[in-house]
Structures are given as C-alpha cells and as structure tokens.
C-alpha cells in the first residue's frame, strides 16, 4: 500500500480500528526483525516502512485524543 493511500485509510478509520492496526503493525515489526536477524529475509526496508506506518497511526491516535479534550 502506498503511503498516501495508507494515510487516507488511517484518517477514515475509527479509534478502535486504529488501535487494532497499531497492534497488528507492532506484531509485524517484531516478526520482520526476527526474520531479518535469522537471515530468513533480506528485506530490511520492510522494517523501516513498518516503523513509519506505526508512527502515522500513533500520530493520528494522539491527534484524536488532543482534539477530543
């Protein structure tokens, strides 16, 4: 999924969906780091991509928390 498409889906998602997506991305990050460390995967860029997606989700959650106050 492209970055702009991902950000658009995040903007349209509910808070509960964002929390689920965040836990899913964290799990993906751990699995990717593990597979790279065991040389099962050479896709190091996937780690960076996942970390950026986590940051986008956390930012959106934080923005919604601040605007709700």
C-alpha positions as CSV (number, residue, x, y, z in Angstrom):
1,X,0.0,0.0,0.0
2,X,1.3,3.4,-0.9
3,X,2.0,6.0,1.8
4,X,-0.8,8.3,0.7
5,X,-3.3,5.5,0.5
6,X,-2.3,4.3,3.9
7,X,-2.6,7.8,5.4
8,X,-6.1,8.2,3.9
9,X,-7.3,4.9,5.3
10,X,-5.9,5.9,8.7
11,X,-7.8,9.2,8.6
12,X,-11.0,7.4,7.8
13,X,-10.6,4.7,10.4
14,X,-12.3,4.6,13.8
15,X,-10.2,4.8,17.0
16,X,-10.9,1.1,17.7
17,X,-9.7,0.2,14.1
18,X,-6.5,2.3,14.7
19,X,-5.7,0.5,17.9
20,X,-6.2,-2.8,16.2
21,X,-4.0,-1.7,13.3
22,X,-1.3,-0.5,15.7
23,X,-1.1,-3.9,17.5
24,X,-1.0,-5.6,14.1
25,X,1.8,-3.4,12.9
26,X,3.8,-3.9,16.1
27,X,3.4,-7.7,15.6
28,X,4.5,-7.4,12.0
29,X,7.6,-5.3,13.1
30,X,8.7,-7.9,15.6
31,X,8.2,-10.7,13.1
32,X,10.1,-8.8,10.4
33,X,13.0,-8.0,12.8
34,X,13.2,-11.6,13.8
35,X,13.2,-13.0,10.3
36,X,15.9,-10.5,9.2
37,X,18.1,-11.3,12.2
38,X,17.9,-15.0,11.4
39,X,18.7,-14.3,7.7
40,X,15.4,-15.7,6.6
41,X,14.6,-12.4,4.9
42,X,16.8,-9.8,3.1
43,X,14.0,-7.2,3.1
44,X,15.5,-4.7,5.6
45,X,13.4,-1.9,4.1
46,X,10.3,-3.6,5.5
47,X,11.4,-2.7,9.0
48,X,11.7,1.0,8.2
49,X,8.3,1.0,6.3
50,X,6.5,-0.6,9.2
51,X,8.1,1.8,11.8
52,X,6.9,4.7,9.7
53,X,3.4,3.3,9.5
54,X,3.4,2.8,13.3
55,X,4.3,6.4,13.7
56,X,1.5,7.5,11.4
57,X,-1.1,5.5,13.4
58,X,0.3,6.8,16.7
59,X,0.2,10.4,15.5
60,X,-3.4,10.0,14.3
61,X,-4.4,8.5,17.7
62,X,-2.7,11.3,19.5
63,X,-4.4,14.0,17.3
64,X,-7.8,12.5,18.0
65,X,-7.1,12.3,21.7
66,X,-6.0,16.0,21.8
67,X,-9.0,17.2,19.8
68,X,-11.4,15.3,21.9
69,X,-10.4,17.2,25.0
